[in-house]
């Protein structure tokens, strides 16, 4: 039996060498190249933009706001043309007349809302309800307009309208947010950002949002915690200053500057938290955007952004607004320098998509009513 086993083992053919494997044997996958970061840059200068800005301002005042549509186009074209990705500038393709028509409708609607309050609260509330019901539609049309008239390398962006989903995320979700006293606010913000990102298209690729709305709780909880602690510190500070200046049992009233000092301290705290929260949210969104395997990168720093905002604010106030162009250029340059695109190719695989006309009315209305819809 032992010999039979040995003979059986000896009779077993050896495994075939790799060269003798069948033709259908899958070859090893080629190694993936390391991703390359294509940097954004901004080449505008305060001197150049000041000339555009001051002319826009003067002509808008002289024409009672009619020139503001041309001013917007000139401004957008300047900032787009001076913003580059991989050395290639962006383009703004919108025309002034569609924007002017949209602004006339937007101003008419806003004026009607204000005047309605002078005659009847019911009319004003009714008009406010109409505006609320129209807001999701306006958001979609505004996003489609901005995408349609934004271009890079001759390729335009696209935004795919989905009105049903827009009404869910921008209107229906407000009810549970209110019922939970704002607890759902970060989650709703995440759902809205997800909607904006995932309905954009560029170069034949859909944008993907690679995080969940629940991740928005982290920066908001940190901000809420800091604000709460700041309020308590300000309150104790006010109590301490009041006791120190009035004195116990003297019957004197506290100085009038104490409430103003408290308000200044509170607003300073809100400002700092707002800047850090803004940087965190931008990084959270951009760092989870995928475009056909290409990833955006954002490295905004709260401290640097705070320094820019603080100096910009002081400069604008001290110059009575004349340094607004300088402030906008500084901010645009820092935002561009903090953004990049990671890709394993040379971006040549992007292809053109069909272009269509988009109305500018919604884009102007949502801007007038301060609706935050941008990336």
C-alpha positions in Angstrom: 0.0 0.0 0.0 2.9 2.3 0.8 4.5 1.7 -2.6 1.2 2.3 -4.3 0.9 5.7 -2.6 4.5 6.5 -3.7 3.7 5.5 -7.2 0.6 7.6 -7.3 2.5 10.6 -6.1 5.2 10.0 -8.6 2.7 9.6 -11.4 1.1 13.1 -10.7 2.2 15.5 -13.4 4.0 18.7 -12.2 2.1 22.0 -12.4 2.5 23.7 -15.8 4.9 26.6 -15.9 3.5 30.1 -16.2 4.4 30.2 -19.9 2.1 27.2 -20.6 -1.0 28.8 -18.9 -4.0 29.3 -21.2 -4.2 32.5 -23.3 -7.2 33.7 -21.3 -5.2 33.9 -18.1 -5.7 37.5 -16.8 -2.5 39.6 -16.9 -1.6 41.6 -13.8 -3.2 45.0 -13.6 -0.8 47.8 -14.6 0.3 50.0 -11.6 -1.7 53.2 -11.2 0.3 56.4 -11.5 0.5 58.6 -8.5 -2.0 61.4 -8.5 -0.7 64.9 -9.5 -2.1 68.0 -7.9 -3.1 70.7 -10.4 -3.1 74.0 -8.5 -5.5 76.8 -8.7 -4.2 80.3 -8.9 -5.4 83.9 -9.0 -3.5 86.5 -10.9 -5.7 89.6 -10.5 -4.4 92.8 -9.0 -6.0 95.4 -6.8 -5.0 98.3 -9.2 -6.6 96.7 -12.2 -9.8 95.7 -10.4 -10.1 99.1 -8.8 -10.5 100.7 -12.2 -13.2 98.2 -13.1 -14.9 98.6 -9.7 -15.0 102.4 -9.6 -16.4 102.7 -13.2 -19.0 100.1 -12.4 -20.0 101.9 -9.2 -20.2 105.3 -10.9 -22.2 104.1 -13.9 -24.6 102.0 -11.7 -25.4 105.2 -9.6 -25.8 107.4 -12.7 -28.1 104.9 -14.4 -30.1 104.2 -11.2 -28.9 100.6 -11.1 -29.5 99.7 -14.8 -25.8 99.4 -15.5 -25.4 96.9 -12.6 -26.1 94.0 -14.9 -23.1 95.1 -17.1 -21.1 95.7 -14.0 -21.7 92.2 -12.8 -20.6 90.7 -16.1 -17.4 92.8 -16.1 -16.6 91.8 -12.6 -17.4 88.1 -13.1 -15.3 88.0 -16.3 -12.4 89.7 -14.6 -12.4 87.2 -11.6 -13.0 84.2 -13.9 -10.3 85.2 -16.3 -7.7 85.6 -13.5 -8.6 82.3 -11.8 -6.6 79.5 -13.4 -6.5 75.7 -13.0 -3.3 74.1 -14.3 -2.5 77.4 -15.9 -5.8 77.6 -17.9 -8.2 80.5 -17.0 -11.9 80.1 -16.4 -14.5 82.0 -18.5 -17.7 83.7 -17.7 -20.0 83.6 -20.7 -23.3 85.3 -19.5 -24.6 88.4 -21.3 -25.8 91.5 -19.5 -29.3 91.7 -21.0 -30.6 88.4 -19.5 -29.2 89.5 -16.1 -30.9 92.9 -16.4 -34.2 91.2 -17.1 -33.8 89.0 -14.1 -32.9 91.9 -11.9 -35.9 93.9 -12.9 -38.2 91.0 -12.0 -36.2 90.4 -8.7 -36.5 94.1 -7.7 -40.1 94.2 -8.6 -40.9 91.2 -6.5 -38.9 92.6 -3.5 -40.6 96.0 -3.9 -44.0 94.4 -3.9 -43.1 92.5 -0.7 -42.0 95.7 1.1 -45.0 97.8 -0.1 -47.4 95.0 0.9 -46.3 95.5 4.5 -47.4 99.1 4.4 -51.0 98.2 3.5 -51.8 94.8 4.9 -49.9 92.2 6.9 -52.0 89.5 5.3 -50.8 90.6 1.8 -47.2 90.6 2.9 -47.5 87.2 4.5 -49.2 85.9 1.4 -46.4 87.3 -0.8 -43.9 85.8 1.6 -45.6 82.4 1.2 -45.4 82.7 -2.6 -41.7 83.5 -2.4 -41.1 80.6 0.0 -42.9 78.2 -2.4 -40.9 79.5 -5.3 -37.5 79.4 -3.6 -36.6 75.8 -4.5 -37.4 76.4 -8.1 -35.4 79.6 -8.0 -32.4 77.8 -6.5 -32.4 75.2 -9.2 -32.7 77.8 -12.0 -30.0 79.9 -10.4 -27.6 77.0 -10.2 -28.3 76.0 -13.7 -27.7 79.6 -14.9 -24.4 79.9 -13.1 -23.2 76.5 -14.4 -24.3 77.1 -18.0 -22.3 80.3 -18.2 -19.1 79.0 -16.5 -16.5 77.5 -18.7 -12.9 76.0 -18.5 -10.9 74.8 -21.5 -13.9 75.6 -23.6 -16.1 73.2 -21.7 -19.2 74.5 -19.9 -20.5 73.2 -16.6 -24.0 71.8 -16.3 -26.5 71.5 -13.5 -29.2 68.8 -13.9 -32.6 70.2 -12.6 -34.4 68.1 -10.1 -37.3 70.2 -8.8 -38.9 67.5 -6.7 -35.7 66.8 -4.7 -35.1 70.6 -4.4 -38.5 71.1 -2.8 -37.7 68.3 -0.3 -34.3 69.6 0.7 -35.0 73.3 0.6 -38.6 73.4 1.9 -40.0 70.2 3.4 -36.9 69.6 5.5 -37.3 72.9 7.2 -40.3 71.6 9.1 -38.5 68.9 11.1 -35.5 71.3 11.6 -37.9 73.8 13.2 -39.6 71.2 15.3 -36.3 70.0 16.7 -35.3 73.5 17.6 -32.4 73.6 15.1 -30.9 70.3 16.1 -31.3 69.0 12.5 -29.8 72.1 11.0 -26.3 70.7 10.3 -27.9 67.6 8.7 -30.2 69.7 6.5 -27.2 71.8 5.5 -25.4 68.6 4.5 -28.3 67.4 2.5 -28.5 70.7 0.6 -24.8 70.7 -0.1 -25.0 67.1 -1.3 -27.9 68.1 -3.7 -25.8 71.0 -5.1 -22.7 68.9 -5.7 -24.3 65.8 -7.1 -26.4 67.5 -9.7 -23.4 69.3 -11.3 -21.7 67.9 -14.5 -18.5 68.8 -16.2 -16.6 67.3 -19.1 -18.9 64.3 -19.4 -18.6 63.4 -15.7 -21.0 63.7 -12.8 -19.9 65.2 -9.5 -20.0 62.8 -6.5 -20.2 63.8 -2.9 -18.1 61.3 -0.9 -19.3 62.1 2.6 -22.5 62.0 4.5 -24.7 64.8 5.9 -24.0 63.6 9.4 -20.4 64.8 9.1 -21.6 68.4 9.2 -22.4 68.0 12.9 -18.7 68.0 13.8 -17.8 71.6 12.9 -21.2 72.9 14.0 -21.0 71.2 17.4 -17.5 72.7 17.9 -18.8 76.1 16.9 -21.9 75.9 19.2 -19.7 74.8 22.1 -17.3 77.7 21.6 -20.1 80.2 21.3 -21.8 78.9 24.4 -18.5 79.2 26.4 -17.9 82.6 25.0 -21.3 83.9 26.1 -20.7 82.7 29.6 -17.3 84.3 29.8 -18.8 87.6 28.5 -21.6 87.5 31.1 -19.2 86.8 34.0 -17.0 89.6 32.7 -19.9 92.1 32.6 -20.9 91.1 36.2 -17.3 91.5 37.4 -16.9 94.9 35.7 -20.2 96.1 37.1 -19.3 95.1 40.6 -15.9 96.7 40.3 -17.2 100.0 39.0 -20.4 100.4 41.0 -19.3 98.9 44.3 -21.5 96.8 46.6 -24.1 98.8 48.5 -23.3 102.1 47.0 -26.6 102.4 45.0 -24.8 103.9 42.0 -25.9 102.8 38.5 -23.4 100.9 36.3 -21.6 102.9 33.6 -23.4 103.2 30.2 -20.4 101.8 28.4 -20.6 98.3 30.0 -23.5 97.0 27.7 -21.7 98.3 24.7 -18.5 96.6 25.8 -20.4 93.3 26.2 -22.0 93.6 22.8 -18.5 94.3 21.2 -17.1 91.2 23.0 -20.0 89.0 21.9 -19.8 90.1 18.3 -16.1 89.6 18.2 -16.6 86.1 19.4 -19.3 85.4 16.8 -17.0 86.8 14.1 -14.1 84.5 15.0 -16.3 81.4 15.3 -18.0 82.3 12.0 -14.7 82.5 10.1 -13.4 79.2 11.5 -16.7 77.5 10.8 -16.7 78.8 7.2 -13.2 77.5 6.6 -14.1 74.1 8.1 -17.3 73.8 6.0 -15.6 74.7 2.8 -12.8 72.2 3.4 -15.4 69.5 4.3 -17.4 70.0 1.1 -14.5 70.5 -1.3 -12.4 67.6 0.0 -15.2 65.2 -0.7 -16.0 66.2 -4.2 -15.1 63.7 -6.9 -15.2 64.5 -10.7 -14.7 61.3 -12.7 -12.0 60.0 -10.4 -10.5 63.5 -9.8 -10.6 64.9 -6.3 -10.8 68.5 -5.2 -8.6 69.6 -2.4 -9.1 72.6 0.0 -6.7 73.7 2.7 -8.2 76.8 4.1 -6.8 77.8 7.5 -9.0 79.4 10.1 -6.3 81.6 11.4 -5.1 82.9 8.0 -8.7 83.5 6.9 -9.4 85.4 10.2 -6.4 87.6 9.6 -7.5 88.4 6.1 -11.1 89.1 7.1 -10.1 91.3 10.0 -7.6 93.4 8.0 -10.0 93.6 5.1 -12.8 94.9 7.4 -10.5 97.5 9.1 -9.2 98.6 5.7 -12.7 99.0 4.2 -14.0 100.9 7.2 -10.9 103.2 7.4 -11.1 104.0 3.6 -14.8 104.6 3.5 -15.2 101.6 1.1 -12.5 102.6 -1.4 -10.4 99.5 -0.4 -13.1 97.1 -1.3 -11.4 96.0 -4.5 -8.1 95.4 -2.5 -10.0 93.3 0.0 -11.8 91.2 -2.6 -8.5 90.5 -4.5 -6.8 89.4 -1.3 -9.6 87.0 -0.4 -9.8 85.6 -4.0 -6.0 85.0 -4.1 -6.0 83.1 -0.8 -9.0 81.0 -1.7 -7.4 80.0 -5.0 -4.0 79.3 -3.5 -5.7 77.0 -1.0 -7.5 74.9 -3.6 -6.2 72.1 -5.9 -7.3 69.2 -8.1 -5.8 65.7 -7.6 -5.8 63.7 -10.9 -4.0 60.7 -12.3 -4.3 62.0 -15.9 -3.6 65.2 -17.8 -7.3 66.3 -17.8 -7.5 65.6 -21.5 -10.2 63.0 -21.1 -12.8 65.7 -20.4 -15.3 66.1 -23.3 -17.8 68.8 -24.3 -21.5 68.5 -23.4 -24.6 69.9 -24.9 -25.3 73.6 -24.2 -28.6 75.2 -23.6 -30.0 78.6 -22.7 -30.9 79.2 -19.0 -33.0 82.1 -17.7 -31.1 84.6 -15.4 -34.2 85.6 -13.4 -33.7 82.9 -10.7 -30.1 83.7 -10.3 -30.8 87.3 -9.6 -33.8 86.7 -7.3 -32.0 84.2 -5.1 -29.1 86.7 -4.8 -31.4 89.5 -3.8 -33.0 87.5 -1.0 -29.6 86.3 0.2 -30.2 82.5 -0.4 -27.0 80.6 0.2 -26.7 78.1 -2.6 -23.1 78.2 -3.7 -20.3 75.6 -3.3 
